[in-house]
Amino acid sequence: MSEDDEPDWNLLPHDPAGFFGLAPGCGFRALRVAYGSLVRRYKPERSPEEFQKILSAFESLGRGLDESASRST
C-alpha cells in the first residue's frame, strides 16, 4: 500500500494482514513499517476511531507474529 492509498477498512477485523498490505510470511519489521505509515496519516488526536482500528489490527497481528516466532525457536 502506498502512502496515498486509502486503506481498505472493510478488511478489519478479519484480515489485518491484508489491511496492512503484508505478504504471507512477513516478519514483525514489515508490520511495524506498515503500521507506522498508517499512524502518521491517522493520528489519534485527529482520527481517534481510525487510529483505534489500526492499533487493534497491529496488536492482533503482532501477537500472532510473536507466537509464531516463539514456536520457531
Summary of the structure (lengths in Angstrom):
residues: 73
radius of gyration: 12.2
end to end distance: 30.7
largest distance: 40.5
contacts: 170
relative contact order: 0.16
helix: 64%
strand: 0%
